[in-house]
Amino acid sequence: MKSDVVVVGTDGSDRSMQAVEWAAREAVMRGAALQIVSVPLLPRLMSPQRDPKSTPETVADIIVRSSEHALAWAAGRAAELEPGLDVKTALLEGQPAQALVEAAADASMLVVGSRGGGGFAALVLGSVSRYVATRAECPVVVARAEDMAVHREVVVGVRDLDQPAAIGFAFEEAALRKARLHAVHAWQWLLPDMRVTGTEQPTDAAEEDASGMAEWLTGVLSFWREKYPEVDVIEDIVHASPGRVLAASSARADLIVLGRKEVADFPHPGADPVIHAVLNHAHGSVAIIPE
């Protein structure tokens, strides 16, 4: 059973502090506690020739103290931003990506910054963020500084795959934020009856098929509309690259929500091209939800 705890990783960088702020606000909206964690990236080997006074032990002590300072700073900022919020901290061991996934195994959400220093370096461009977003057992939010403005809109990418967890999460977020929900189904394959012209306009048969997709999307969302009647919903069927459409939508949304599910075409979760594209090119925060 998932606990009512939002876990956020920090390394003391400005970007990770923005993730802490995002996570603190989210925890308050959900009535959850906030767990701030840091992972000291300790050196495996240090050559004493570089600095005779710097042994692996002294360097490790400095790194650990830096992480402890980052935790204290982040906890203070969270308490300042959201007085009364239950804030806890923890210093983790191991490789940052694996340690974060393990720390959030029973959490309701894991939040990481879009970039950082030390153990969280190059979050969006590879390693850590991609690892946690595609392997964690709980929802993962990659928070970005670009989305500090409030747009009152949550966007969810709806695929042909069964993804009730992602859709349910998106409706819940929209309800918590008193925001509109924009459900987008983007498709990019050519239909047999489609005649591609200079303007790439679909034939009548393709438009009829798109109409069928619209009916399908309405049906997929019907249960959640009834569960969250207060949420205003917009439905969109778009003939374009899903990754590009959703990444572009992030510029005017408070959150982009995507479902993560292993399928035959993408046996490894990190290989999903839509998730990969949105994580790397979104302008705002992105939530990846395991199904």
Sequence and secondary structure as in RCSB ss.txt:
>XXXX:A:sequence
MKSDVVVVGTDGSDRSMQAVEWAAREAVMRGAALQIVSVPLLPRLMSPQRDPKSTPETVADIIVRSSEHALAWAA
GRAAELEPGLDVKTALLEGQPAQALVEAAADASMLVVGSRGGGGFAALVLGSVSRYVATRAECPVVVARAEDMAV
HREVVVGVRDLDQPAAIGFAFEEAALRKARLHAVHAWQWLLPDMRVTGTEQPTDAAEEDASGMAEWLTGVLSFWR
EKYPEVDVIEDIVHASPGRVLAASSARADLIVLGRKEVADFPHPGADPVIHAVLNHAHGSVAIIPE
>XXXX:A:secstr
   SEEEEE  SSHHHHHHHHHHHHHHHHHT EEEEEE     S   TTT TT  HHHHHHHHHHHHHHHHHHHH
HHHHHHSTT  EEEEE  S HHHHHHHHTTT SEEEEESS SGGGTTTTTSHHHHHHHHH SS EEEE GGG S 
  EEEEE  SS  HHHHHHHHHHHHHHT EEEEEEEE    TT    TT    HHHHHHHHHHHHHHHHHHHHHH
HH TTS EEEEEEES HHHHHHHHGGG SEEEEEE  BTTBSSGGG HHHHHHHHH SS EEEEE 
